[in-house]
Amino acid sequence: MEDTKAAPAADQPDRRQVKERRGVVVSAKMQKTVVVQVTRRVRHTKYGKYLTRVRKFAAHDELGCSAGDQVVIRETRPMSKTKRWRVVSRITTGSES
């Protein structure tokens, strides 16, 4: 008997697009958890003025980041009540300017 399941084609994309955000660590007071502030600029639909939108994410940190570090976070499985993001890499440290 043949296998009825067809293998996915090589040209098909991954099952979903992985979200990544770049932000600044504002709090590193928890164990293996940091709070990352992500800032984005959006244009007002009617008036055209650029507005700054800020959002904070709780992220799992295995790299040992400290406050002020610029990091890249990626969406992942739920790790706790508030943690759905993981720190992927550290871009700059807080002491550099």
Secondary structure, DSSP 8 states (H G I E B T S, - for coil): ----S----TTS--SS---EEEEEEEEEEETTEEEEEEEEEEE-TTT--EEEEEEEEEEE-SS---TT-EEEEEE-S--SSS--EEEEEEEE-TT--
